[in-house]
């Protein structure tokens, strides 16, 4: 058997799988991360709750940078070490992956109905793959093709400098630099808080007046979801303009990553935001900006682009990677 995990600041999911039956776990449990002093405590609790088993490998996707097989989690006071975890679970090998590395690898194993095609392109399964994922923040990863297999590569590309493409986006850059005291990254736009920033930019620069009814609505609830709903349903001009601008910048940055890793194998859009704003992404602005790369427009147009709809991609990726290293 193999042990897979998806470790986040809010919750940690652990799952046991038969090595040749990864479609469904033998046993799975979700733990509130903040209520446990260490990850080891969660592992011991999970394994002791079921029959004893022999593990051939383990893999855990974790929110944090992995350096030399070790990770200090970003939003938790936990330290993880591959060697120590291997001893803990009694497996020959354990692998730690950045959470987006795990999600990216998992996307290779999603079913067709768990993907929405934005651009069919000309798929080359033997090429590199780019993964961009907007959610609470902006994650980016690469699946490198070595001639036989894909290998996940982590990055912190979401924190690279925002590169505006037109006069309006240049003004947005200046606005964000003032708000954030200098550096403005793509994550300042392509995230839940970033969408709100785009809305506020369009409002504060006088391009669209804010509807008092919309303001009252989000003041009584959560700002992001309320504005996102109006932008998606096109029931408010300001929120709609913010949604369109968000999708265009999202497509542009996806295209940037695709060029940097030459993702002939395609581009996956992951994260929590994509499935929620799918209708807006399908309007055309995302793909137009994705392909707007001058002399390389045709190359980008030939790349398949798909939105991952299954939120279990990280645990799927961890399980599949554990299977790989077990052999």
Buried (B, 14 or more C-beta within 10 A) or exposed (E): BBBBBBBBBEEBBBBBBBBEEBEEBBBBBEBEBEEBEEBBEBBEEBBEEEEEBEBBBBBBBBBBEBEEBBBBBBEBEBBBBBEBBBEBBBBEBBBBBBBBBBBBBBBBBBEEEBBBEBBEBEBBEEBBBBBBBBBBBBBBBBBBBEEEEBBBBBBBBBBBEBEBEEEBBEBBBBBBBEEEEEEBBBBBBBBBEBBBBBBBBBBEEEEBEBBEEBEEBBEEEEBBEBBBBBBBEBEBBBBBBBBBBBBBBBBBBBBBBBBBBBBBBBBBBBBEBBBBBBEBBBBBBBBEBBBBBEEEEEBBBBBBBBBBBBBBBBBBBBBBBBBBBBE
